[in-house]
């Protein structure tokens, strides 16, 4: 392909270390200061080629996590306190005074009808690691009882190398999960009743079933232990568990939501651990977030039995792209009563604790609304009706003339427009087919009485959260060349029914520019083929050990095979590579933009550059439109200043 050099007009300005590639006349404005560092730039022209309600907990206090090891306050204790053993273990149970001790290995509660403890419990070491979830309880002659103690043992010759992810062990009475009327992991009585009352109806996953129950009535008490891959125990406490998800609740492998509550554990009323080492508070102090009231172990939703990675991949890339609100994720393995439940992705959850940990303490409260772009889901008790009314009032500006600056500025007082456009740019680029009519999350802060609104996110504006973004990147064969932008906006000026606010905003030149430039940030940064491929490979490798163990265990569709997985990853990479040209070409035509040009920037050793919102510390290659300014800022070490730029060799 022939390329031609672009001619520049050079002008001096007094902004140290910033280079502007201007839309007007293809000129470059350059500032020069003294230093020994040089950044080389080359520019060429080329042709285009909710699931659940956020129910209030009874406590939000911040007591410290107690020592997770069992103590004599229970009256009995396991002598062997570690959790990973290579050799056969002869487990002993001690008591503070004579009592009859009963134990179970299946999650049921110990009583006089269960196994009687006498001379130890043999936990046999085999070539494959066996998981033993043990409950024990003591019964005294005077009729009193000890507390039930719980301990999970991983025993096997290769246990030291068995795991490379977090390990979750749930111990609970199987009645809680599999009882016909009470169990939350099965279709159960609710499904049978629905079928009986609707003869001949085609049954779909969301239809009534035990596993589709929501709210506190669907929560079951469990004992939760969490381990690092080397066997270090980081969580040991009573908690609550619910089935989680939408249609994916019908999958063989269930997603689960975990709840820390005072009702279960007076002291350990949060999950206190740095589950996500890279997730830091947004208040600027660099603190790693370590307090969680809720966590989700997710089965990959729509991507289950396909790539098992899309939502988690694009949450991770959103973090790299600079989104305010995204869900941190981490590979995990789950065992329930010693039985393997496969690889799941640990997710943080959008709820009250999320805001406090990310943005610091506050006096008021946050309200999160779910639903779609043009409607919001009401709580059964009507507790969020005021927030829905507020959102509808804010959204009503959609149907006014937003090209009028006075009206537009009123909208900006109630909705973070830049956040909204960024949210749309990302979802459209990913080609999310289960949105915006679904999987929509928006939130705002409500100040306490007498409190003044402050800086974001405490300014009372509505903002948007990335949620459930797995119906993306051609998961079911959608072509990357599909033009989904025109689903939401039309050249004729008609207002889209699916996204009327977005459609109206793009009638403004400043909003159109912001949307296009933010899309370019994604294309040239987090979602660039090089970065996408790198993150896919890293995340795929991190979960592969557990992922491969899931096949043949009745945890996924029987048509899914392990030899398909490498191809699924290549499909994502190929789709991502083609999406770049697709979106850039279609945006260029739709918005009537100029010829795409290539930008090459080479920072000097030890320096970096910021191209609009993308940072690079090695050679950068990107693609841009000449219609909008591209701002290149030097990033130099403390104590140094930029001397000059070299542009196209000059």
N, C-alpha and C positions, 0 to 999 in steps of 0.2 A: 504494500500500500504506500503510495506516495504521500509524503508529508512536507509541509512548507513551514518555514520559520515565520513567526509572527513579528511584525515590526512594532517596536515600542517607542514611546516618547518618555524620556526620563525627566522627572522633576524633583527638586529637593523640598522636603518638609521637615518640621522640627519634632517628629515623634520618634524617639530613639528606638531602634530595633524593630520597626514595623514597616512592612512592604505591602503596598496595595496594588493588586491587579485590577484595574478599574474597568467597568463596562463601557465607559465613555471613551471612544476613540482608541480602544485597546491600549491604553497607556499604563505605565507603571510609575507610581510615585515612590521615590526612594529616599530614605533618610540615612545619613552617614555620621558615624561617631568613631572615635579612635579606639581600637583594640587590636589584638593579634588574631582574632577569630574571624573566619570567612565562611559564608554560606553560599553555595553555588546553586543557581536556579536555571532550569531550562524549560521552556514552554513551547509546545508544538501543536499544530492543528491536525486533527485526524477525522476520518469519516466515522459515522456511527455504525455500527454493525446491527351465681353464688349458691352459689349453691345453698350454703347454710347461713342462717341468721347469726349475727354477732351478738349472741345472748350475753347478758351481763353476768359476770362472776360475782360471788359474794365477797370477794376480797381482792384488793390490789396492793396489799402492803408488801414490803420489801425485806422480809426477814432473811437472815443468812441461811444458806444451805447447811444442814447438819451433816456430820460424818455419816457417810452412806453405809458403813459396815454395821451389821447387826450387833447389838450389845446385850449385856445381861439384864437390861431393863425389861426384856421380853420374857425372862425366866429360862429360856433355852437358847442355844446358839449352835451354829455349825462350827466345828473345830477347824476344818479346812476352809479358809477364808478367801483364797484365790479363786479365779474363775477359769483359767486356761491350764490344762494339765495334759502332758504328753503320755504319762503312764497311768495305768489303772489306779483309781482312787478308792480307798476304803473309808468312806465318809462316816464321820462320827458326829453325834449330837450330844452336847453337854446340857445339864440342867442345874439350876441353883439349889434345888432340893428334889427329893424323890418325886417322880411323877411318871405317868404312862405317856409315852410319846408316840404319836401316829404321824405318818407322812404319806404324801402322794407324789406321783410323777406325771400325772395327766392334767394338772391344773385344778382338779376338784379340791374342795376344802377338806382338810383332815378332820375326821371324827372317829368315834369308836368302831366304825365299820371299815375303816381303811387299814393300810399296812401298819402293823405294830413294829416299832423300832426296838431292836434288841442289841445286836453286836456289831452294828455298822451296816452301811449300804455300799455294795460294790458297784462302782461306775467303771465299766470295762473300756479300756483303750483299744481301738481298732485302727485300721489303716485310714479309714475315713472318720472325720470328727463326728462324734455323737453329742447331742445337746440334751442335757438333763435339767429340766426346770422342777425344782423340788420345793414343796410346801411342807412344813412341819408344825406341830402344835402339841403342847403338853397339857395333860389333865391331872389335877391334884386330887388327893383323897377327899378333901373337903368340898369338892364340887366346883372349885374355881378352875380357870383355864389360863394358859399363857396366851399372848398374842401369837398369831400365825406368822412364822418367819418364811421368807422366800429367798432362794439363792439359785442362780443358774450356773451350771458347770459345762464347759466345753472340753471334751476329753477325746484325744486322738493323737496318733503318732506324729501327724504333720500339723498340729494345731497352731504352731508358731508361724507357719506360712499360709494358713488357711484363709485369712482375711486380709484385704487391703482397703476395706471401707469401714465406715461406722457399722456397729452391730447393735440391733435393737432386739431385746428379749422381752416379750409380753407373757405374763403368767396370769391366767384367769380361768374361772370355771367354764368348761365348754358349754354349759347351759346358757351362758351369756351370748354365745355366738351361734349355736346350732340348735337350740330348742325350737320346736315347731312354732310355738306362739311367741317366745321371748327372744329368740336368737336373731342377731342383726346381720349375720353373714349369709342368710339363706332367703329364698323366696317366701317360704313358710305359709302360715295361715292367712296373712293378708293377701297374698297372691291367689291362693285357692278360693278365698271368699270373693275376690274380684272376678275370677273366671266364672264362678258359679252365678254371680249376679249379672254377668255380661256374656251370655252364651253366644258363641259364634264370633266374638270380637277378636281381631288380630291383636295379640299381646305384644306390647313394646316395652323396652327396658324401663322407662319412667313410670309405667303403670304400678299401682300399689303392690308392694312386696315388703317383707320385713326389712330388707337391706335398704329400702328407700325411705324409711322413717327419718324424720329430721328432729332437731331440737333436743332438749334435755332428756326427754323420755326415751330417746334412742341411745343414750350414753350408758356404757357399762363400766363397772369398776374393774381395774386391772392392777397388777404390779409391774412396774416398768424398770428395766435395767438397760443401760446403754454403755457400750464399750468402744474404746479405740481398737484398731486392728491388733495391737499387741496385748490385748486383754485388760488394759487399764480401765477400771470402772469409773464412769464419769457421772452417771445418774443412777439412783436407786431409791424409788419412792412409789407410793400409791398414786394412781392417776385415773383419768377417765378415757374411754375410747369410743368413737363412733365410726360407722362406715362413712365414706366420704366420696364425693364426686357427683356427676350427673348420670349420663347413660353408662359410664364406665363402672357404676356400681354392680352392673350385671356381669361384669367380667369374672372369670374364674379367680383371678388374683384381685383382692380387694385393696383399694386405698383406704387408709385410716387417718383419723384426726385424733390427736392426743391432747388432753386437757389437764393442766395442773390446777388444783383447787384446794382451798383450805378444808373443804369438806372431806377430802381424801387424806390430806397430810397437813397438819397445823403449821409445821415449820417449813417444809418443802412445798410451798404453794406456788412455786414457779419452777420451770426447768432452767436451772442455772448452769450454763456451760457455754463455752465458745464453739458452738456447733459449726459456725461459718467463719473461719479465721480471717477471711478477707472482707467481711461485712463490718464496717465501722460506722460509728455514729456520725450523722451529718451535721452535728453542732460544732465541728471543727476541732475537737480535742483529740481525735484519733483513737478513741476508745473502741475496742472490739466489743460488739454487742453480745451479751451473755445472759439476758433475762428474757424468758419466753413463757407466756401463759398457754399458748397453743402451738402445736407443730403438726405438720402433715407429712405422712409417708405416702407418696403418690405412685400409682401404677402406670404412669405415662399417658393416661387418658386415651384419646383417639389414636395415639401413636403406639399403644400397646400392641405387641405382636408385629409391629412394623419396625420403626427405628428406635423406639423406646427412649427418645432423646429430644424431640423437637421443643416442647415447652421449656425444658430445662436449658437447652442450648440457647434459646432466644431470650430467656431471662438473664442468662450469663452475659450474652452479648449486649443486652440493654444496659447492664451495669457498665460495661466498657464504653458504651456510647454516651454515658453521662445522664441516664434517666434518674429522676429523683426517687421514684417509687417502683421497685421491682422486687421479686422474691429471690432471695439467696437460696441456693440449692446445694445438695451434696449427696453423693452415692451412699447407699445404705443397704444392709441386709436385715431381714426381719425373720425372727423365729417366734412362734406362738405355741406355748406349752411344749417347747422343744422341737416342734415341727417346722420345717423350712417353708417360708412363705415368699422366698425369692428376693430379687433386687427391687428396691423401690427408691425413689428420689425423695430425700428429705427436703421439705420446703418450710420457710418461715411463713407466717400467716399475717394477713392484714387485720389488725385489731388494735385495741387501745394500747396494749403494751408495745406494739410496733411503733406507734407514734412517739411514745415517751422515750423508748430506747434510741430511736433514730434522730429525734429532733429536740430532746430534752424535756424537762418538766414543764407543765402548763396548768393553768387554773381552770380553764374551760373544758370542752370536750370536742372530739371529732365525731363526725357522722359519715358513715360509708353507705352509699346507695348502690344497689345491684340492679340488673335488668338489661335493657337495651338503650340505644341512643335516644329514642323518642318516648320511652316509658321507664318507670322505675318500680321495682317490686316493693309492695307494702308488707310490713310485718303483720302477723295475724292480730296482734294486740294494738295495732295502730301506733306503736311507739315512735315510728319514724315518719309519720304523716306530715309533721311540720317541716322536716327536711325535704320531703318530696315536693311540698308546696313551694319551698324556697327555690329548689332547683328548677321547677317548672316556670317560676317567675323569671329566674335568670335566663332560662332557655327561650323565653318568649321574645327576646330580642332577635331571635332568628327570623322572625316574620316582620321585622322592620327593615328600613333601608340602612344596611350596615356600611354602605359607601359614604354615608353622612358621618363625618368625624365625631360630631357631638353624640350621636347614638352609639357609634362604635366605642367611644370612650366610656360610655355608661356600661356597655357589655364588659369591658375590660375591668371594671370595678367589681364584678361579681364572678367572672370566669377568667382563669389564667389562660389567655388566648394562645400564647406561645406554647404552653404545656399541651394544650388541646391539639394544636397543629403538629407538634412533635409526635404526639400519640398517634395521630392519623397517618403521618408520614411513615412511621414504623410499621403499623398494622397493614397499610396498603402495600408497602414493599414486601412484607412477608406473605402477602396474599392470603390473609386470614379469612377462611370461608365460614367460620362460625361466629361472626362478628360483623357489624355492630349491633345486630338485633339480639345478641346474646353475649355473655361473658364480659359484660361492661361493669367497670368499677369506677365510681367517682366519689370524691370526698371533699369535705371542707371543715374548717375549724369554727366552733361557736365559742365566743369569748364568755367568760364568767360575768356575772352581774358586776358592774363597776369597772370591769377590765377593758382596756383599750386594745384594739386590734394592732398587731405589729407586723414584722417582716414575715415573708413566706416561710412555712406554711400557715402561720398564725394570723393571716390577713383576711380570713373569711372568704377567700375565693375558692371556687370549685376547681379541683385538679383530678387527674386521671391516673389509674393504676393498671399496669399490665397484668392480665390474669388469664390463665388457660389459653395459651397461644400455641397449641399443638396442631390445630386444623390448618396448617400452614405449609409453605414450601412444597406444594404438590404432593401432599401425603397420599391422596387417592388418585394421583395421576394428572392433576391439573397442570397444564402447560405453563412454564415460566414466562412465556410470551403473552399470556392472558393480560388484557388491559382492564384491570379492575378499578382503576381510577374513575372511569366514566360511569361506574355504578353509583358514585356518590356526588358527581358534579357533571354538568353538561355545558357545552360551548354556547348553547342557545340561551343560557341564563335561567333555565328552568330549575326549580328547587328540588333536589333529590328527596324522595320520600324516606330513604334509609338514613341519610345523614344531612338533614336540611341545614344545620348550622355550618357544617363544613362547606357545603355547597355555596352558602351565602358569603362566607368569609373569603372564598377564593375569587369573589368579585372585586376584592380590594387588592391593589398592587403590592402593598406592604405585606399582606398575609400570603399572597401567592409567592412572593420572594422568600419569605421565611420558610414556607413549606418546601419549596424547591431546594433551598440551601441546606435545610436540615436533612432532606433526602440525600443530598450529595455528601453530607457528613457521614451518613451510614454507609453509603456506597464506597467511599474512600477511606473509611475507618473501620469500625467494628464489623460491618458486614462485607468488607472487601473480600474477594476470594481467598487471598493469602491468609487473612486473619480468621475467616470462617473455617477454612480447612484446618488450620492449626488448632483452634478450639474444639472442633469436631474430633480430631485425633486425640487430644488430651482427655476429653470427657469420655470418649469411647473406651480408651485404655483404662481409665479409672474405674469403670463399671464392668469391664469385660469378664473378670473372674466370676463375679456373681451372676452376670447376665447369662453366661453359658451354662450355669448350673440349673437354670430354670427350665430348660427344655426337657420334655419327657416326664414332667412331674405334675401334670394336671394343673399348671399355673397359667396357661395361656391357650389360645386356639390351637387345635391339633394340626392345622396347616402350617404353623410357624416352625421353621427349621433353623438351626444355628448357622448352616452354610449360607443363609440368606443375609445375615447381618452385615458382612463386609460390603455387599452390593447396596444395601440400604444406606450405608454411610457414603458410598460413592454417588448414589442418587442425590443426596443432599448437596454434596459438593458441586456436582454438575449443574443441578438446578440453580444453585447460588451463583455460579459463574455466568450462566445464561441470563439470570435475572438482571444483572448489571446493565447489559446492553439493552435488554427489553425495556426497563424502566427509563433509562436515560433517553432512549430513542422515542418512546411514546410520550414522555413528558415534553421533550423538545417539540414534537409535532403539536401536541395538545395546547401547550402554552406559547407556541410560536417563538421558540427561542433560537438563538444563533447556533453556528456550527460548533460542535464539541471540540475542546482542545485538551491535550495532554499536558500535565504539569509534573515536572521532575524537580525535586528539591534535595540537595545533598548537604546536610548539616556538617559543620566541622567537628572533629573528634571532641567528645566531651560536651557538645552542645545539642540543642534540639530546636524544633520549630513547631509552631501551632498554625495550622492552615484552617482558617475559620474556627471550628470547634474540635479539630482532630490534631492530636499531638503525635510527633514522630521524632525519634532519637537516632534513626538511621535513614538511609536513602528512602525517599517517599515518592511514589508515583500515583497520580490521581487524574481524574477526568472532571472537567468543569464546563459550564456555559459562559460565554463572554458577556451575557446580559447583566450579570450581577457581579459586584465586587468580590474578589477573593482576597481576604486579608491574611497575610503571612507575618507572624510575629516570631522573633528570635527568642529562644530560651537559652540563656547563658548562665554559667555558674556565678555565684556571688563573688563580687570583686572584679568582675570582667564586664566589658561593654562591647557592643557590636561595632566593628570598624566599618564594614561595607558589605554590600551584596554584589555578587557577580551574576548578571542576568544575560542569558544567551551568550556567554563568553565575554561580555563587556563589564 
